[in-house]
Amino acid sequence: MAIITKITAQQKNPDRFNVFMDYGKGKGEEFAFSVDSDVLIKFKLKKGMELDDFSFLEIQFQDDIRKAYSLAINYLARRMRAEKEIVDYLVQKEVDEPIIKEVIHKLTTQHYINDQDYAVAYVRTQANTTDKGPNVIKKDLKEKGVADGILIQALEEFTLEQQMEKAIKISEKFYQKNAKVSLKVQQQKLEQLLLRKGYSYEVINFALNEIEVPKQDEDEEMEAVRFQGEKVHRKYSHLEGFEYQQKIKQALYRKGFTMDLIERFIAEKDEK
């Protein structure tokens, strides 16, 4: 048996206390361990109390839980978290699995973590503040460990009408920034962009059909083919004659330009 001889508050952290004990080996008073104030109260630790090995281990276990709990609360203070995010954070802090389970149970009981509430809030925030479509948001939630049933229900917060509105806005911005590309390639790139952002083919087709695609007049079309053609020309300028022309035609045709525009560009290059 060891006897508590003194309990003092830590100077830098008044919520933690240093416990000193006499182990009866003629060494007198020695520092034994430190505990959180809640653990101190829970076990009614005081001077003169005797502690056996089992009591000592139980006190340490409960104090480890308190320390991990404090870490989790501080982590949660920044923003809402999914359960897996808390677990991963505590693992990163080298907290043992049994202690993590106790902390998660406590946080769940106190309603500090709830994956259903978290998923709903996450979907609403992403839908209102980003260009992400539902498929990307779904992927994000899966990576955060949210169960399929929960995330599917939460995605109902992102209505089809909202998705279509966002897809149209993305399309309008895209066309404004890609004037020097053929319309065919613009549409291909826009479709790829919307897919990457997580929108379904249903929403993409609606947006492509709904938006008024800016018409390129003849001068704009020629300017676009010149812009792209100069880049292709630099790539194949080491070639001559038929081989040069075929490479230019193939490259610009793949970029969506008509053969008439391509022939006009080549004719311009031949005149120079």
Secondary structure, 3 states (H helix, E strand, C coil): CEEEEEEEECCCCCCEEEEEEECCCCCCEEEEEEEEHHHHHHCCCCCCCEECHHHHHHHHHHHHHHHHHHHHHHHHHHCCCCHHHHHHHHHHCCCCHHHHHHHHHHHHHCCCCCHHHHHHHHHHHHHHHCCCCHHHHHHHHHHCCCCHHHHHHHHHHCCHHHHHHHHHHHHHHHHHHCCCCCHHHHHHHHHHHHHHCCCCHHHHHHHHHHCCCCCCCHHHHHHHHHHHHHHHHHHHCCCCHHHHHHHHHHHHHHCCCCHHHHHHHHHHHHHC
